[in-house]
Amino acid sequence: MKAILIDVNQENVRQVEVDDKDVLRSWYRHIGCSMVEVAHYFNHHDSIMVDEEGLFSMNESSKFFTITDGHQPFIGNGLVVGVDRNGNSVDTCITVEEVRSKVKFYTMNEIRSVVN
């Protein structure tokens, strides 16, 4: 299934495949975590998942991203996923280009200046 990875280490946004037989484990692998939460809703179909415990592992080398109309900076990778009306995981509707146009990457020092 099609998803979109917001990769803070490579500072890029790209399409990835999610294993439709083990969706949650695939999300964990792409994000690099063991617990996810919804960070931002694009529409009634697509949302960004992030590491729910990301702030616990924050350090000077941490990297962040923001999303247009987002409520805060997010630490670590994000994964844009699609969900149907029944709550099942499906391909995203939003395009890589749309997500790319809404994302900005930050280092720890840069995020401090944005937040302060």
N, C-alpha and C positions, 0 to 999 in steps of 0.2 A: 504494500500500500504506500502511496506517495505521501511524504511529509517534507518539511523544510527545516533544515538545521541552521541555527544561528550560532556560528562557531566563533567564540571569543578569542581563542588562541590563534586561529588563522585569520581572524577578522574578515570572515566572509559569510555569505548566506548562500546555501545550495540545497538542491533537492536530494533527499535520501530515501531509501526504502525502509519501511517498518515491516517486520515479520508479522503477518496477519494471524499466525498460529500462536504467537507469544508476544502480544502487543506490549504489555507492560515491561517485560524484560528488554525488549527492543528499545523502548523509550529510555530506560535506565542506561543502556549501552550508549546511545547517541548523546544523551545529556551528560553522562559520566556521574551518575548518582545512584542512590538506592531508595529514594523517596521523592515523588513528584507532586507538584501542585500547579493549578491553573494560575497563571500570572496575568494574562491579558486575553480579552475576547475581541476578535476582529469583527465577528458577525454572529449570526445564529448557527454557524457551521464550523468555523475555525477558531482555534485558541492556541496560546503559547503555553507550553509546559516548561517548568524550571525545577531546579533542585530545591526542594522544600527546606533542606537543612544547609543551604549554601552559605548563609551568614555565619554559621558555626565554624566553618573552615576558612573564613576570610583571613587573608594575610597581605603583606605588602606587595606580593606578586599577583594578587587576584585581579581578574579582568571582568569587566562589566559591559552591559549593553543597555541602551534605552530604546523605547519604541514610541513613535509619535502617538500622542494621546494616552501613553502609559502613565500609571500613577507613581512610579518610582524607578530608579535604576535596578537592574537585575544582575546578580552575580552569577558567573559561569554561563554555560551554554543554554540556549533555549531551543525548543522543538515545536514547530507549528504543526498541529495535528487537526484532522477533521473528525467530526462526530455527526452521526445522523440523528433523526428525531427520536430514535429508540435508544440512544446512548452508545451505539456501536461505532467503533473506529472505522473511518472511511478515508479516501483520498482527500487532501486539502482542495478547497476551491480557489483560495487566494494563490497568486503566482509568486514565484521566486522574486521576480522583478518588483512586485508590489511590496513584498516584505523588505527587500533590500532598500527600497526608497524610504522606508520608515525606521530603519535601524541605524544607530550610531554606537560605535565601540569606544570604551574608555579604559584607561589603566586606573589603579588605585589613586595615584596623585591627581589625575584628571577628574576623577569622580569627586574627590574632596573639594575641588574648586567649583564644581557644578552644584554640589549640595549646599555649600556654605554661602 
